[in-house]
Amino acid sequence: MLNKVWYYDLKDRLFRRYNTEKIQLKPLETRNFAREERDKSGGPGANFIVAWISEFEVNSPIIEAVMIRTKYNVGISFISTGKIIKKIENRNNIR
């Protein structure tokens, strides 16, 4: 279950919370939290932190950031794969 999504700017300041309620995801279901290309608010080193919870032992979800830009018929894109930065056994500790 997707619990919270936070967006931090390049100076590690919480800039935005993307969801306020828990979202139950089915297998292979996807959620999108997007920034518009012209949104420079987080800066070039912005980060998303995703908190998820499960009542049972499960595989970690696949979290990826995708950047796509096209201009003058030239495109550039890349994917950044998320990593677990902290595992909390007691889900009541997630803020």
Buried (B, 14 or more C-beta within 10 A) or exposed (E): BBBBBBBBBEEEEEBBEBBEEEEEEEEEEEEEBEBEEEEEEBEEEBBBBBBBBEEEEEEEBEBEBEEEEEEEEEEEEEEEEBEEEEEEEEEEEEE
